[in-house]
Structure formats: C-alpha cells, structure tokens
Amino acid sequence: MSQKKKVILTCLIIVVDCILLVSILSVRSATMRNNLKKEIKDIVLLDVTKDRYNTKLKTSGKYGRIEKTIKTYMDDYAVLLQDVLGDIHDEKLTKILSFDNYNSDGPEFKNSLQYLKDSKTEFNNKIEKLIKNSDEKSIIAYGEANLKNSSLTSYKELVFNYGLVNNLKATQTTLYDTKVRVNNIYDTSTEVLNFLVKNKDNWKLENKEIKFKNESLYKEYTNMIKKIDTK
C-alpha cells in the first residue's frame, strides 16, 4: 500500500472514530438528560412535610451537578419545614396552659414564660427562612450560586416545568397562615400566664381545674383562652 493510501486510510479511521465518539457522547448525554427528567418528576411527587430528598444521584457530569443542586435545595427545605412542624406540635407548647403545667410551674411561670419567648423567636426565624426559600427568586439564586451557563438554564427549566416552584409557592401560602396562627398561640399563652402571675393570689388549683376567687377574673381568663380556639 502506497504512503498516500495509508495516510488517507488513517484519516478515514480517525474521522470514523470521531463520529463514533460524538455519537456515543450524544447518546450518553440524551440518556442522562432523560434520567434527570425522570428523577425530577419522581421527587416532585414526594411530600415535603415528611419525606427526604437526599437520595442517591441517578446522573453524573453536568446532569449530576444539576440533580444534586435541586435535591440539596429541596432536602434543606424539607428538613427545616419538618423541624418547624415538630416545634408546633411540641408537647410542651400544646400543654403550656394545662393543669399539669399550672401545677408544676405556677404561680410564677418563669420557665414557661422563658420557653414561650425563646420558642417564638426560634419559630419566627425558621418560618421566615422557609417563606423566603419558597420564593422563586431564592430558588433561582441558589442555582446561580452552584451552576453555570447551560447547566443553569437546564436547572431553571426543570424547577419551573416540573412543578417544584409551584409546589413551594403553594407551601408559602400555608406558611403565612401558619405563622399567624402559631404566633397567636405564643402571644395568647404568654398573655394568659402573665395574667395568672399578676393574679396569683386570686386563683387556685382544685380537682384538676383552675378556680378563681371571683367571676370577673374567670371570664377574663376564659376570654383569653378563646383567642387560641378562634384563630
């Protein structure tokens, strides 16, 4: 075989190899992209109030970075939300105006009042962060901090087109309502305990009930308690 033919054959082989490589990479990229879309569709179905999003990555390369960014954002959000829900249902809060707590911490209620103060501050810090992170601007900003160029574009398409942004927006509405309701519990509970401290000589615990020396104090107490039930 002449030198010229050898050169031509070598060039043809290189071209064919390049075409095969491009084809393989294209197929691999398409597969990764489809796997990523499927994974995002699956996590959209998760319940942010009880599930975790830190599952094993199903993609790699730039698609893996996109998947990790989305899952990290959602998992951090879910963990904080579930923490807040735990605070709301904390037995100490739900029983703060119970006979048992009146008996153990009254009539000064120093521990209870400090607990309410600290818990309210912590609750509001957490829920404000959740409300902020429910906003699409925060979701986009997180992507911008972790991804670049085409990966960022794909990230935005996925979080918008597959319902993640809408899900968080819906949760944000609930968070606003929850903030009002729970702050009412903190504030009213504090008001009731301060009332009991102020009038510590005018009430007593008897037969698992709180009893006041006169009807006006009892009515004032029950009206405050009703604030929790009506909001």
TASUL-V540812 format. One line per field, one symbol per residue. phi: phi as a letter, one per 30 degrees, with the letter a starting at -180 (. if undefined). psi: psi as a letter, one per 30 degrees, with the letter a starting at -180 (. if undefined). Layout:
BEGIN
phi=???
psi=???
END
This chain:
BEGIN
phi=.dddddddddddddddddddddddddddddddddddedddedddddcddbcccddddcbbidddddedddddddddddddddddddddceedddcdcceddeddcdcdhdddddddddddddeddddddddddddddddddddddcbbhdddddeddddddcjdddddddddddddddedddddddddddddddddddcddcbacahibcbcdbddddddddddddeddcb
psi=kleeeeeeeeeeeeeeeeeeeeeeeeeeeeeeeeeeeeeeeefffljfffllghlkkflabeeeeeeeeeeeeeeeeeeeeeeeeeeegkeeefgfhleeeeefflffheeeeeeeeeeeeeeeeeeeeeeeffkfeeeeeeeeffllbeeeeeeeeefefgfeeeeeeeeeeeeeeeeeeeeeeeeeeeeeeeeeeehffgllkkhglkklfleeeeeeeeeeefeefg.
END
